[in-house]
Amino acid sequence: MLPGGSKSATRSITSRLTSAGAYTGSLSKPPPASTSVTSFRTSRKSSRSSKQSARDFLHKTANRYIQNYQTIKVESLKINNMVRNRYLSKSISDASWGTFFELLTCKAEEAGRTVIKVNPKDTSQLCSGCGERVPKELSERTHRCPKCGLVADRDLNSALNIFHRSGQDRRALTLVR
């Protein structure tokens, strides 16, 4: 018991001191406060650095497109609606699509480039060769048209459809791999 105090007051003071890490009586010592502070700072630093590296990647990717292309065509995606899909939401959020499109648009405007947004409806379902609708599951990565026989990667077929919808001539297309 502390001088001039009751047993209950002594217990409450002792418990406060123990939880603060200042009491070193007969109770086992709590871990030093510096350990928990250090681990918190370390996790905060690693989280900050991963966020910074992700943002740096987005900037570099947007810059690469701006430097190499005069006109950039993208699907006008409704990201908020896509995040509602419980299977894809984490991947979409982690990829920072919305941030990337904002960066791309701002950098293109500053550099005098053009960003054209195209309606995304059926860009991966329609055949870029004949226009036939060929339904596919999301896991199916190859486009095979039964009407014209076109076989292409699903993403390439979609890119060709986006290019056609932007209103440019097919002969102006140059594929970059």
PEFENSUL-V967582 format. One line per field, one symbol per residue. burial: I if it has 9 or more other ideal C-beta (glycine too) atoms within 8 Angstrom, else O. A space follows every 10 residues. Layout:
burial = ???
This chain:
burial = OOOOOOOOII OOIIOOIIOO IOIOOOOOOO OOOOOOOOOO OOOOOOOOOO OOOIIOOIIO IIIOIIOOOO IIIIIOIOIO OIIOOOOIIO OIOOOIIOII IOIIIOIIOO OOIOIIOIOO OOIIOIIIOO OIOIOIOOOO OOIOIOOOOI OIOIOIIIOI IIIIIIOOOO OOOOOOO
